[in-house]
């Protein structure tokens, strides 16, 4: 008796052709204005070089010969610089900082998952130009070691700031309004820079979305661009009274010890050699 012919294996296409919608990209440009001051948190060249080629433990003589801090140098190296002299600003913020704010907002806002933000939204460019005149800020911080050793950290802070960014989003999964709302939420619950709202203790780096014709935005953009930023990096102005007192004491003590050559002179010309960088 002849065997029956085997049945053909069923395929997914038996029900008809697949209907896959086309995914396209949209771009929405938004204007941001800082609600609270922004603290830059770029790792200094000294820190990165020590990670690249550690010099080992210093003995007492080596510690005495090498100053632990150089406030003016640390202030200048704490910012993200844009090398192009034709750019509107000298200072910038890594674009990943704003996407990080949106990722945090996704945890608090309904209707969007963090995975969707990771895969469907990003901010155009490597570094976002930011308008604002930097000032020198010195804070007592705790080191990340087991003993939580206290230390003084010097950074640049923008008392008022603004920027313009372009968000690229994937259609039809996320539209322009949803992307803008997500960024606005990130400006409230996360922020950018150091000591920001996201970390729980500070509230620096908060921002809001404003209209393209916002007068305050254009005032900052018109008066706090590259020329004003270069001047502020060359001739630092302290952010608060405590920073001014600490820096004044440091200058006097350095002179008393005869160690002026070991630190950056605040009157020396700033040349921005270190360029820009992105945090880990």
C-alpha positions in Angstrom: 0.0 0.0 0.0 1.5 3.4 -1.0 2.3 5.8 1.8 0.4 9.1 1.9 2.4 12.2 0.8 3.7 14.3 3.8 1.8 17.5 4.5 3.6 20.7 3.6 4.9 22.5 6.7 2.7 25.5 7.6 4.4 29.0 7.5 3.6 32.3 9.1 2.7 33.6 5.6 -0.3 31.3 5.3 -2.6 34.1 6.7 -1.4 36.6 4.1 1.4 39.2 3.8 2.8 40.9 6.9 1.7 44.5 7.4 4.7 46.2 9.0 4.4 50.0 9.3 7.3 52.1 8.2 9.3 53.6 11.0 10.6 57.2 10.3 12.4 59.8 12.4 11.1 63.1 13.4 13.0 66.1 14.9 11.7 68.6 17.4 13.7 71.7 18.4 13.2 72.9 22.0 14.4 75.9 24.0 15.6 75.3 27.6 16.2 77.8 30.3 17.7 76.9 33.6 15.5 77.1 36.7 18.4 76.6 39.1 22.2 77.1 38.7 24.1 74.4 36.7 27.3 72.9 38.2 29.8 71.5 35.7 31.2 68.1 36.7 33.7 67.2 34.0 36.6 65.1 35.3 39.8 67.1 35.3 42.9 66.2 33.2 44.7 65.4 36.4 42.2 62.8 37.4 42.1 61.2 33.9 45.8 61.0 33.6 46.1 59.4 37.0 43.6 56.8 35.9 45.5 56.2 32.6 48.9 56.0 34.3 48.8 55.8 38.1 51.9 57.2 39.8 51.5 55.0 42.9 51.4 56.0 46.6 53.3 59.2 47.5 55.5 59.4 50.5 55.6 62.4 52.9 58.3 64.2 50.8 56.4 63.7 47.6 53.1 64.9 49.1 54.9 68.0 50.4 56.3 68.8 46.9 52.9 68.3 45.2 50.0 70.5 46.1 46.7 68.7 46.6 44.6 71.4 45.0 44.9 74.2 42.4 41.5 76.0 42.6 41.9 78.2 39.5 43.1 75.2 37.5 40.3 73.0 38.8 37.8 75.7 38.0 38.9 75.9 34.4 39.1 72.2 33.9 35.7 71.4 35.3 33.8 72.7 32.2 33.2 71.1 28.9 34.8 73.3 26.2 34.0 73.6 22.5 37.2 74.1 20.5 35.6 75.8 17.5 36.1 79.5 17.8 33.2 80.1 15.4 30.7 78.4 17.7 28.3 80.6 19.6 29.6 79.4 23.0 32.8 78.1 24.5 31.0 75.9 27.0 28.9 72.9 26.3 26.9 70.1 28.0 27.2 66.5 26.8 24.0 65.6 24.9 23.8 62.4 26.8 23.0 64.4 30.0 19.7 65.4 28.6 18.8 61.9 27.4 19.7 60.8 31.0 17.2 63.3 32.3 14.5 61.9 30.0 15.3 58.3 31.1 14.8 59.3 34.7 11.5 61.1 33.9 10.3 57.9 32.2 10.3 56.2 35.6 7.9 58.8 37.0 5.6 59.6 34.0 2.8 57.3 32.8 2.6 56.1 29.3 6.3 55.5 28.5 8.8 52.9 29.6 12.5 53.6 30.1 13.4 51.0 27.4 11.4 53.1 24.9 13.5 56.2 25.8 16.7 54.2 25.4 15.8 53.0 22.0 13.5 55.5 20.4 14.8 58.9 21.5 18.1 60.7 21.4 19.5 64.2 21.4 21.3 65.4 18.3 25.0 66.3 18.5 27.9 65.3 20.7 27.9 68.5 22.8 25.1 71.0 23.3 26.1 74.6 23.3 25.1 76.3 26.6 24.9 80.0 27.2 25.8 81.4 30.6 28.7 83.1 32.4 30.6 80.7 34.7 31.6 81.5 38.3 33.9 79.7 40.7 32.3 77.6 43.4 34.1 75.8 46.2 32.3 73.1 48.2 33.2 70.7 50.9 32.5 67.2 49.7 32.9 63.6 50.9 35.2 61.3 49.0 34.0 57.9 47.7 36.3 55.9 49.9 35.3 53.8 52.9 36.2 56.5 55.4 34.2 59.2 53.4 37.1 61.6 53.8 36.1 65.3 53.6 37.7 67.4 50.8 37.3 70.7 49.0 36.2 70.6 45.4 36.3 73.6 43.0 34.0 73.7 40.0 32.4 76.2 37.6 28.8 77.0 38.0 26.4 78.9 35.8 24.0 81.0 37.9 21.7 81.4 34.9 21.9 79.4 31.7 20.0 78.4 28.6 20.4 76.2 25.5 18.7 74.9 22.4 18.6 71.2 21.6 17.1 69.0 18.9 15.4 65.8 19.9 15.2 63.0 17.3 12.3 60.7 18.0 11.0 57.6 16.2 7.6 57.8 14.6 4.9 56.7 15.0 5.9 55.3 18.3 6.8 58.6 19.9 5.6 61.9 18.5 7.1 65.4 18.9 4.8 66.5 21.7 5.5 63.4 23.8 9.3 63.8 23.3 9.1 67.5 24.5 6.9 66.5 27.4 9.4 63.9 28.4 12.3 66.4 28.4 10.2 68.9 30.4 9.6 66.2 33.0 13.3 65.4 33.1 14.0 69.1 33.8 11.8 68.9 36.9 12.7 65.5 38.4 16.3 65.0 37.2 18.2 68.0 35.9 21.7 68.0 34.5 25.2 68.6 36.0 26.4 67.9 39.5 24.4 68.0 42.7 21.3 67.7 40.6 17.7 66.9 41.7 18.0 63.3 40.5 20.6 62.6 43.2 18.2 63.5 46.0 20.2 66.0 48.0 20.7 69.0 45.7 18.4 70.8 43.3 20.9 72.2 40.9 20.6 71.9 37.1 16.8 72.0 36.9 15.4 73.5 33.7 12.2 74.3 31.9 11.0 74.4 28.3 10.2 77.9 27.1 8.9 79.5 23.9 11.2 80.4 21.1 10.5 84.1 21.7 11.1 83.9 25.5 12.8 87.3 26.4 14.9 85.9 29.3 16.2 83.1 27.0 17.3 85.6 24.4 18.8 88.0 27.0 21.1 85.2 28.3 21.9 84.0 24.7 22.8 87.6 23.6 25.0 88.5 26.6 26.5 85.2 27.8 28.1 83.7 24.8 31.6 82.7 23.9 33.4 86.0 24.5 31.8 86.5 28.0 32.6 82.8 28.9 36.3 83.1 27.8 36.6 86.3 29.9 35.1 84.6 33.0 37.4 81.6 32.6 40.4 83.9 32.5 39.3 86.2 35.3 37.2 84.1 37.7 34.5 85.6 39.9 33.3 83.7 42.9 29.8 82.4 43.1 29.2 83.0 46.8 30.9 84.5 49.9 32.2 81.2 51.2 34.0 80.5 47.9 35.5 84.0 47.9 36.8 83.6 51.5 38.3 80.2 50.8 40.0 81.3 47.6 41.3 84.5 49.3 42.8 82.4 52.1 44.4 80.0 49.7 46.0 82.8 47.7 47.5 84.4 50.8 48.7 81.0 52.2 50.3 80.1 48.9 52.2 83.4 48.9 53.2 83.0 52.5 54.7 79.5 51.7 56.3 80.7 48.6 54.5 78.2 46.4 53.0 80.6 43.8 54.7 78.7 40.9 52.9 75.4 41.9 49.4 76.7 41.1 47.7 78.4 38.2 47.9 82.2 38.4 44.4 83.7 38.1 45.8 86.5 36.0 47.5 84.0 33.5 45.9 83.9 30.0 43.4 81.1 29.6 44.0 79.1 26.4 41.6 76.2 26.9 44.1 73.5 25.9 42.2 70.6 27.4 39.3 70.7 25.0 36.0 69.0 25.6 35.1 65.7 27.2 32.2 63.4 28.0 31.7 61.9 31.5 31.5 58.2 31.9 
